[in-house]
Amino acid sequence: MRILAEIKEKLDDWELDLFRRSCFGHFLDLEPEWLEGGKTGKRNTFAGQLVHFLLLRRMRTSKKKEMWFLVEGKPARFSLTEFAMVTGLHCSAIPKISTEKSLRLKNRLRDLYFEGRSQIKQDDLVRGFRSMFNEGEGSGKKEKRKKKKAAKRGQEREDRVKVALVYFLEGVLLSADAKKNISDFYLSMVEDLAMFNAYPWGSEVYDLTFDSLSSKNLVEKYKERLAKPQEKQVQGVKETYTLLGFPFSF
């Protein structure tokens, strides 16, 4: 939740109020311990061992978008219902929005704060967001003139919130691969805050989280490891894997 802490630190009161009235605003109410450790100084970290424990106890079912686990002899479920209860995100059916149509539109935020790049990665998104609070950083002369015009129109403060929403979506809720490009579609959609806030992000984040969790097949991998001859097993080597989406909800 380091990203959320940064957003809270950089946005001013007016901007924070606009962010709070968005579909992600309720995350601002998380206790400081979830962000930077609060008074304890200990940041709340992801409980990877607990997730691993549950994945090893997954049950086979006919449910396509649910995960069931056997814990202490009792079944436990992880589905869109539990995800919605934990996250508070909209989890209705994903509408069919034409991505191609959106990409044909002129992406003002991309042109203004990301130098019009056709491909924007996570690191670019971070630098672009931070440059909005640090005049001149990561911008050419043309971009600086555009930013000054935006500031005169009072657009710059709203732009900060829009980019912050995409920053939170990509960096926290989707936790996508940092090497992959972020979706240009999101930067286009956030220009219309009403449409962005009405979109069922919960369903999209759940799908990514579920697919990431269910793709691990840890039980099968564990059985294969045990079946290997003792001399072929590498001692002291820990198997690691990356989870996408929002595994904090799991």
N, C-alpha and C positions, 0 to 999 in steps of 0.2 A: 504493500500500500504506500510505498515511497512516493509514487506518482501523485496520489491523492493529497499527500502532505505538501508536495511542491505546489500543486494547484491552489490549495488553501493559503499558502504563504504568498504567492505571487499576485493573485487576484485581489482587487480592492473590494470594499464593502458592496458597492453597486454591482460589480461583476459577480461577486459571490452570491448575491441575491438572485441574479439572473440564472446562475448555474444551479442554485438551490431549487428554483422553480422548473428545472428541466427534469427529464425522465431519470437522470442519474443523481438528482439533488439529495435524495435521502442518504446517500453514501457519506455526505458531509457530516452526518450525525454520529458516525462511528467514533468510539472512544479514542483518545490520543494514544492509548496503548496499542491500538491497531495500526497506528500510523508510524510514529517515530519513538514509541516507547513511553511517552508521557513522563511522569515523575520517576518511574522505575528505571528508565533508561534502557529497557530491554524491548527491542522491536518484536512484535508478534510475527513469528515466522510460520511458513506453511508446514503443516504436520505431514510431511511426506511418508514417514514410517507408518502412520495410521492409515493413510490411503493404501499403501502397499499391503498392509495387514488385511484390509477389506477386499482388495482385488484378488488376493490369494484365496479368498473364501467365496468367490462368486459362484452362483448357482446357474445351471443351464435352464432357460425358460423359453417359451415361444414368444415372449413379448419382445417386439423389435426395438422399442425406444425406452425400455426400462432395464434397470440392473437390479438383480436380487442377490443377497448375500446371506450366508448362514453363519450367524454369530451366537455363540453359546447355545446352539441348538434351536435358535429362533430366527425366522426369516426377516430380513430388513430390505427395504426397497429404496432405490434412488430413481426418481422419474421427474418429468417436467413439473408435476404438482409440488414435490418437495423443493425443487429448484426455485419455483416461483415464490414459495413461502419463505425461503431463506434469503433470496436476493431482493424481493420486492419489485422485480422487473416485469414489464408487460410480456406475457407469454401466450398471446393469441396466435392464430395462424399467420404465417408470413405471406404478405400480399405479393402479387406478381407485379413488381415494379420493373420497368424496362431499364436495365443497367446501361444498355447501349444508348438509349435516348438521353439518359442523364450525362453520360460521358461526352455527348456531342455538345452539351452546353458549355459555355465558357466558364471555366472554374476560376472564379475571382480570387479565392483564398490561395489556391495553388500558385497563381501567377503573382500575387502580391507578396506572399510570405515564404514561398518556396522556389522563387526565381523561375517559375513556370516549368519546372522539371516534369517530364512525362512519367518518371519513376521516382517515388518517394519512399525511402526505407524508414525504419523505426528511428535510427539515429538522426535522419533528416527532420523527422517530425519533432524530436526533442529539441534540436537546435533551432528549428523554426519557431517553436513555442517560446523558448527562452529569449530569442532575439526580439520578440514583441515587447519585452520589458527592458531591453538593453539597446538603445538606439545605435544603429550602425553595425551591429554584430551580424555577420553573415549576409550582408546586403550590398548590392551594387548601387551606383548613383541613381539609376532608373527606379529601383525598388524603393530607395529612400524618398524620392519625390512622390511616388504613389502613396507611401505610408503617411507622408505629411498631409496629402490631400484627404486621405481617409480620416486622419486625426481631426482635420478642420471640420469635416462633416459629422464628427461624433461617432463615426463608424468603428473606429479602432477598438474601443472598449468592448463593443459587442463582438468584434472579430476575435478578441482574446478569449471570450467565453466559448465561441464556436470552435476554435482550435483546441481549447481545453477539453471540450466534450469529445472530440475525436481522439485526442491524446489519452484520455481516460478509457475510452472504448477500446482502442488498439492496445494500449499498454497494460491495462488491468483486466478488463472483462474478456477480451479475446486472447490476450497473452500469446499473440501469434509469433511465429519464427521471426527473429530480429533481422534475418538476412533477406526475408521476402518483402516485396513492396506492399505498402499499405493500400487500401482500396481508395481509388480516386472517387468512387461512388459515394463514399462517406463524406468527403470534403465537399462534394456537390450537394448532397442531401442536407447537410447541416446549415446551408445557406437559408433554407426554409425551416426555421426552428419548430414551427407547428408540426410539419411533416416528420421531422427528425424525432421529436418527442412522442409522436403518436405511433412510431414504428415499433413493432414487437421485438425489441432487441433481446429480450429474455429468451425467446424461442431460438434466435440465431446463435446466441452464446451457449445455450444448452446443447444444441446440435453439435457444436464444435467440441464442447466439453465431453459430451457422451461419446462421440466418435473417438476422441483421444483416449479416454479411459478404457473403452471396450476394445481398442486395437492392440492392447498390450499382451493379451493371452498369457498372463503370468503363470497360471496353473500348468499349462502345457509346457512352457519353458522350464518350469521348476522340475516337472517330471522328466524332461529330456536331460536336464542337468544331473539328476539322480541316476539316470540310466547309463551315464558315461562311466567308463572304467575309472577307477580311483586315480590311476597315474595320469589320466588326461585332464583331470579337473585342476584348474589353476587356483591355488590356495591364496587367500588374502586379496583377491580381486573382486571388487564390488560391482554388480551390474547396476547401471543407471539408465534412466529414460526421462524424456521430457514430456510434460503434460501441457496441452494447449487448452484454451478456453479459460474458464474460471473455476479451477479445482478447489478454491476456498469454500465453494458451496457444497462440496461433496461430504 
